[in-house]
């Protein structure tokens, strides 16, 4: 993982919420190794070596490799839910809130693309209890976006016959940014966020300009 990658805006230290320092270094090394090699191909020796520590030192802070993955996944999913909830709860129309949610969610997946790949694509490597915990966070994330879409349909802003299916499409579109985003590319995270916000508004047929609101459609 690039050391510039952080878990929240304004942090000077990657994963600064993880303490003590040795635990943070091991977590940073684990993200890097999981993203590069995949969870199953990574050993605890690989992680400790990247952190400049002995394999025995890892077990002082994390009982297992899976516990490390769970910590990474929990922090990442909590942050994603926080971003979406902040956008959903702000003042404004459903279209404004949806655009804000997509912009911030996409920007996070672009800026933290290495972390996000591990957070989003290593779910099946978690143990049953930890996986259930993360799945519940994903359900809550889904519910936030579904609420914004539902508000837009109710108020006549959106033309969305299938709110659950559209919710899945919006989240999938945003999450996939972590798979392809390249810091050497021509678009910045902010530019990608703005692009995707516009694409999603077009997807839900948000009207442009005053007086363009559609008549609300009954939901099945």
Secondary structure by P-SEA (a helix, b strand, c coil): ccccccccccccccccccccaaaaaaaaaaaaaaaacccccccaaaaaaaacccaaaaaaccccaaaaaaaaaaaaaaaaaaaaaaaaaccccaaaaaaaaaaaaaaaaaaaaaaaaaaccccccccaaaaaaaaaaaaaaaaaaaaaaaaaaaacccccccaaaaaaaaaaaaaaccccccccccccaaaaaaaaaaaaaaaacccccccccccccccc
